[in-house]
Amino acid sequence: MRVDKFLWCIRVYKTRSLAASQCKLEKVWMNGDHVKASREVKIGDVLTVRKGPILFSYKALAFPRARLGAKLVPAHAQDVTAAEELAKLEMIRMQFRLDRRKGLGRPTKKERRELDDYTDFDFEDEWMNEGGTSDE
């Protein structure tokens, strides 16, 4: 099976053309060497993929017939990413969580609920109680 097709099938990349372009940009290695998208993958090969600063590694266990559901991926590819890379990924995730100051950017679900509770005021009922009519 081709490298680009395998990476697409095991859901590493969203599209096969994206997987092929990443191979062309030399962001995919097989057993330590850069590979072209057309290179054949064999069972037992280790594919390493650079996504941002993180190097993810996958060992080919079997070849799927088509793109897999997320639950079926472990039967075809084993994630053998190094512990240092996973720690680096967790540090990046924590940094993004800590960098966002309250009130900046899009509100979280909790903040949205608090805003809704704070602004939950029915203007029409208040206006009707002051003697106005709804036909005006």
PyMOL commands that set and color helices and strands:
alter all, ss='L'
color gray80, all
select helices_A, chain A and resi 3-9+16-24+70-75+83-99+109-118+123-129
alter helices_A, ss='H'
color red, helices_A
select strands_A, chain A and resi 28-30+33-34+46-51+54-60+77-79
alter strands_A, ss='S'
color yellow, strands_A
deselect
rebuild
show_as cartoon
